[in-house]
Amino acid sequence: MVIEATYPRVVIVDDDDLFRESLGLNLAEEGYEVVDFPSGDSALNYLLNEEAADAILLDWRMPGLDGLAVLRRLREARLETPVIFLTMLSDEIYEEAALKWGAVDFIDKSRRLPIILQRLKIITEGAKPTAVPGGTDADGGAAGFKRGPLELRDDINRAFWNDHQIDLTLTEFAIVRFLATQAGGDVSYRQIYDIVHGKDFVAGYGTDGFRANVRSFIKRIRKKFRDVDDGFDRIENYPGFGYRWRDEEGETTSGVYGAG
């Protein structure tokens, strides 16, 4: 019997023909099945007719329906396919709107291909729900992680603090998850940077050029938690080394659970 290999299917939606074609060819070379569309309307026609996709790369500014309108239509139709915005719009107001409507990440189009590939890999491989023994719970609930007031939903890449959703990007979610699962232990700048850019990736000036990048991520993460809890202080700096997640006395990890 011949078993056909299956490849993650990525939908690209962008009105820039050259960008769409170039990105599609690069993703195909990396083992992705690519379907692309020049407009929001054509993409919705495909996606809302029960055509499966593992991830959607979505432009913001397009004639007709813009990217946010496409995302809203998908979520209103209860289609939860992970969406990553690829756009030249860098203002935080756009990122906040995208994340509030359920996008998992917001990436500048000028970023290099390896960054996009890293995000896709997390979605299609590394960010799948962790199975409890036997798969899910008796009610078919999704797996997740809880530690004190922090709840992380791996099935939707969403973080909650005291039941308030924190609008983290996919990368920020991965960083918080890593810190929380190592609670009480020290996590180096290098370990955090490897989550963002892949192991052994070197950037910046000198051997420690990545530290400013990591500090920027931590600053943004802290701000997002403090937007819902101005007393949030769980991410501590270990000067010269990195960061640690601090627990309050008596807090423990619930580990993987069935969301029910």
C-alpha positions in Angstrom: 0.0 0.0 0.0 1.3 3.5 -0.9 0.8 6.1 1.7 0.7 9.6 0.3 2.6 12.3 2.2 0.5 15.2 3.4 2.0 18.7 3.6 0.7 21.7 5.6 -1.5 23.9 3.5 -0.9 27.6 3.7 -3.2 30.2 2.1 -1.6 33.5 1.0 -3.9 36.5 0.5 -2.2 39.5 -1.0 -2.9 41.8 -4.0 0.8 42.2 -4.8 1.3 39.5 -7.5 5.1 39.5 -7.3 5.2 39.2 -3.5 2.5 36.5 -3.5 4.3 34.5 -6.2 7.8 34.9 -4.6 6.6 33.9 -1.1 4.6 31.0 -2.5 7.6 29.6 -4.3 9.7 29.9 -1.3 7.2 28.2 1.0 6.7 25.4 -1.6 10.4 24.7 -1.5 10.2 24.4 2.2 7.5 21.6 2.0 4.3 23.6 2.2 1.3 23.2 -0.1 0.4 26.8 -1.1 -2.9 28.2 -2.3 -2.9 32.0 -3.1 -5.5 34.6 -3.8 -5.2 38.2 -5.0 -8.2 39.5 -2.9 -10.1 39.0 0.3 -13.3 38.1 -1.6 -11.7 35.2 -3.5 -10.0 33.9 -0.4 -13.2 33.9 1.6 -15.0 32.1 -1.2 -12.4 29.4 -0.9 -12.2 29.2 2.9 -15.9 29.5 3.7 -16.7 26.6 1.4 -15.0 24.2 3.8 -11.7 24.1 2.1 -9.2 23.2 4.8 -6.0 25.2 5.5 -3.4 24.9 8.3 -2.5 28.6 8.3 -3.4 31.9 6.5 -0.9 34.6 5.6 -3.0 37.7 5.2 -2.2 41.2 3.8 -3.9 44.2 5.5 -4.3 46.7 2.7 -6.1 45.3 -0.3 -8.8 46.6 -2.7 -12.3 45.7 -1.7 -12.2 43.7 1.6 -9.1 44.6 3.6 -7.3 42.0 5.7 -9.1 42.9 9.0 -12.5 42.5 7.3 -11.5 39.1 6.0 -10.4 38.0 9.5 -13.7 39.3 11.0 -15.7 37.3 8.4 -13.7 34.2 9.2 -14.2 34.4 12.9 -17.9 35.3 12.6 -18.2 32.1 10.6 -16.4 30.3 13.4 -13.5 29.4 11.2 -10.5 29.3 13.6 -7.7 28.7 11.1 -4.6 30.5 12.4 -4.0 33.8 10.7 -0.7 35.7 10.5 -0.8 39.2 9.1 2.1 40.2 6.7 1.9 43.9 6.3 4.0 47.1 6.1 1.7 48.7 8.7 3.8 48.8 11.9 1.7 51.0 14.1 0.6 49.1 17.3 -3.0 50.0 16.7 -3.1 47.7 13.7 -1.5 44.9 15.7 -3.9 45.3 18.6 -6.9 45.2 16.2 -5.6 42.0 14.5 -4.9 40.2 17.7 -8.3 41.2 19.3 -10.0 39.6 16.3 -8.0 36.4 16.7 -4.9 36.7 14.6 -1.9 34.8 16.0 0.8 37.0 14.8 1.6 40.3 13.0 4.8 40.4 11.0 6.4 43.2 9.0 6.6 42.3 5.3 10.2 43.3 5.3 11.2 40.5 7.7 13.3 37.8 6.1 11.8 34.4 5.0 13.3 32.5 8.0 11.2 34.6 10.4 8.0 33.7 8.5 9.0 30.1 8.3 9.7 30.0 12.1 6.2 31.3 12.8 4.6 28.8 10.4 6.5 25.9 11.9 5.3 26.8 15.4 1.7 26.8 14.0 1.8 23.7 11.9 4.2 21.6 14.1 5.2 23.0 17.4 2.0 24.7 18.6 -0.4 21.8 18.2 -2.3 20.9 21.4 -0.4 18.7 23.8 -2.4 15.5 24.3 -3.4 14.3 27.7 -3.1 10.6 28.2 -5.5 9.0 25.8 -5.8 12.2 23.7 -8.3 14.6 25.3 -10.5 14.5 28.4 -13.7 12.7 28.5 -15.6 15.7 27.1 -13.1 16.0 24.2 -11.6 19.2 25.8 -8.5 20.9 24.4 -5.2 20.6 26.3 -3.8 23.6 28.1 -1.5 24.8 30.9 -2.3 26.6 34.2 0.1 28.1 36.8 -1.5 30.3 39.4 -3.5 33.1 37.7 -1.9 32.2 34.3 -3.7 30.0 31.8 -2.3 29.1 28.4 -4.5 27.6 25.7 -2.3 25.7 23.3 -5.1 24.9 20.9 -5.7 28.6 20.1 -2.3 30.1 21.3 -4.0 32.4 23.7 -3.0 33.5 27.2 -5.2 34.5 30.1 -4.4 36.2 33.4 -7.0 36.1 36.1 -9.5 35.1 33.3 -8.6 38.2 31.2 -7.3 37.5 27.7 -3.8 38.8 27.0 -3.3 39.7 23.4 0.1 38.1 22.8 1.5 37.5 19.4 2.5 33.9 18.6 6.1 34.6 19.5 5.2 36.3 22.7 3.0 33.4 23.6 5.9 31.0 23.1 8.2 33.1 25.3 5.6 33.3 28.1 5.0 29.5 27.9 8.7 28.7 28.1 9.3 31.0 31.0 6.2 29.7 32.9 7.1 26.1 32.4 10.6 26.9 33.8 9.1 28.8 36.7 11.6 29.6 39.5 14.5 28.7 37.2 16.7 31.1 35.3 16.3 31.4 31.5 19.1 33.0 29.5 18.8 35.6 26.9 20.1 33.1 24.4 17.4 30.5 25.2 14.7 33.1 24.7 16.2 34.4 21.5 16.3 30.8 20.1 12.6 30.6 20.6 12.2 33.7 18.4 14.7 33.1 15.7 15.7 29.5 15.9 18.7 27.8 17.6 22.1 29.3 16.8 20.8 32.2 14.8 23.1 35.2 15.3 22.0 38.8 14.9 23.1 42.3 16.1 26.6 43.4 16.9 29.0 41.0 18.5 28.2 37.7 20.2 25.6 39.3 22.6 23.9 41.4 19.9 20.6 39.5 20.4 20.0 40.8 24.0 18.4 44.1 22.9 15.9 42.1 20.8 15.0 39.9 23.8 14.6 42.9 26.1 12.2 44.5 23.6 10.1 41.3 23.6 10.0 41.1 27.4 9.1 44.8 27.6 6.1 44.3 25.3 5.0 41.2 27.1 5.1 43.0 30.5 3.1 45.9 29.1 0.4 43.6 27.8 0.0 41.9 31.1 0.0 45.2 33.0 -2.8 46.5 30.7 -5.1 44.0 32.6 -3.2 44.0 35.9 -1.1 47.0 36.7 0.6 45.1 39.6 1.9 42.3 37.3 5.5 41.5 38.3 6.0 37.9 37.5 8.8 38.2 34.9 11.9 39.1 36.8 15.2 40.2 35.3 18.3 38.2 36.3 21.0 40.9 35.6 23.6 39.8 33.0 21.9 36.5 32.3 18.3 36.6 31.4 14.8 36.3 33.1 12.8 34.1 35.3 9.1 33.5 36.0 8.3 34.2 39.7 5.5 32.3 41.4 3.6 33.5 44.5 3.9 31.2 47.5 1.9 28.0 47.1 1.3 28.3 43.4 1.8 25.1 41.4 1.4 24.0 37.8 -1.8 22.3 36.8 0.0 21.0 33.7 -1.9 19.7 30.8 -5.7 19.6 31.3 -8.9 19.0 29.4 -10.6 22.3 28.8 -14.0 20.7 28.5 
